[in-house]
Amino acid sequence: MPRAMWRGAIQFGLVTVPVKLYLATEARAGLSFNLLHRECMSRIQMRTSCPIHGEIPRSDTVRGFEYSKGQYVVIDESDLDNVPLKTVRAIEIELFVDANRDAHGINFVKQAYYLEPEAIGRKAFFLLKSVLADEGLSAICKIVLKDREALASINPYANTMLLSTLYWPDEVRSTAELDLPQDEFEFKPAERAMAQQLIAAMKGDFEPEQYKDNYRQALMAVIEAKVAGQPTETPRVTESPTKIADLMSVLEASVAAAREARSKRDSGAESAASGGSDNVADISAGTKRSRRKPAEPVAAPASADVAPKQERRRKTA
């Protein structure tokens, strides 16, 4: 059971909904490296040192704020809990906005958290979730997390709601810093139609489980090769921008490739659904045979897929 990292209440109007906050994501166990001294290959040690007492355990440290040059005041957890601000223990909803917004800064998410209602506030919690979903709205709110106030949004997610902390407007850089053209481009009808075909051919449902971290696997292969004293392969990557004159031909080739990839992906999904056989040729042959000859009735129920095969083996024997 995960441990709640924050406990308080959602507040909007006069409605108060007690909730708990849980991290929605976790750092995946990746490859870790140690810092070594190049000369002797010894591992570098990071020590906590006091200029007066030398090395000290980290448990002897406290959090201090420098209010004047060389003058500090110690701030502990009880001080942070006693900050006179409502958002220390409340998610204060300020505004409801269109969920399909394109407002400056709203799309820059820092961290996502799951919300879990306390038993006493479940009806109000799910009423808010239902209205947000039906109206296509997001709730903009503020909350204090880790000794600082954060701007956040609340959105329906699966069977709960998701609180996503956002960057403050002054933390989001302006696009004016980028070298962007001022004039709008004019597109030929054929170019736009071909681009639409390409996007349509690549359109599909996002399934996160289909995506893997290929970089970690490739990096592990490099490490294993170095441990074994074998040379590592350097991939050749050629990046050349598409020329304006070649745009149509590149789009046409891309559409063809996307359609072929989609066809293979769909056929693979059909193969998995029909029994998960690894032999695509056998499945194709079986499909052709079934088209020539009507399927024979099966006496066994549909749920017993293995039983008919075992029965046929006994008859053959």
Phi, psi and omega in degrees: 000121180294154181265132179294134182265353181202144180223130181187223182207147170276132180232126171213128189063230177259007182273131177235124182238105178296131182219165171241155182241131179233143175299130181274345180231163176218150180291120180287141180296107180254192178278131180249144180240150177254148178273124184242156172279121186304324187289312186247357179062025176276148181286132180284137180252129177266119184244149174268117187237139175255133182298342180260314185259001180076214183291133180227156176289150182297335179294344180271006182265151176229166180266126182230149178247127181276100181272344175208163184305112179078004181247126185235149169242135183278131178243120178250183185297323180295325177295320180293324180289337183264013177298126184285069181219133183300324187286359175295322180233020180216139171267099188268108180287125182262330192196150172247129183232164177299129182296331178268048185276164176224046184276153182295121175092338186292331184277356182267097185267136177269302186211146180250142181226143172276143174256135177233120182284146170291159185304321184289339185248015186295319182296314179294323180299310183284339172293315177298316179301317181296316181293318178300317181292315183294322183269354182065045185244159170239146177261125177264128186216178175229147181208147176264119178228133176052055175058027173207147180279139182235144170278141185210166174231149178241130182222147173300140178210119179050236182259021177214202174232153184246126173259122181244120177285143185241162173283144174291152183307323181283356176267347181266121181290149179281145176288353178295341179284347183270153178273085183247143180291145180275330182275148176273146180276148174255131183247140175289148179305322181294321179295315180296318180297319180293321178295321178295321178296320180297315180295320179296322180291334181262001183284146179183184179270137179283118178240098186304327183293346179279351184257133182238158177275089182288334181297318180299317180295317180293321178295322178296324177295321177296316180297315180297322178295319180292322177297322180278358179074024181259150178291149179259146180277137177258117181292143178262116180243120178247118180244109178235128182295148178286126179285150182302320182293333183265003187301314182296315181295322178293319178297317179298315178296323180293320178298315180298315180294320180294320179293321178295317179296321180293321179297317178294320180295318179293320179293325176294321178293321178295322179296317180295321181290330183275358177148352175072026179292141179279344184264100182295324181297320180294321180295316180298317180297318179298322180295318180295319180295322181293335178285326181286323189236131179299145181292136179283146179294142180254128183286325183286153177294159184297331183286339182264077183286329186277328186302312180302323180295317179296322180295320180296320180298320180295320180295319180296319180294000000 
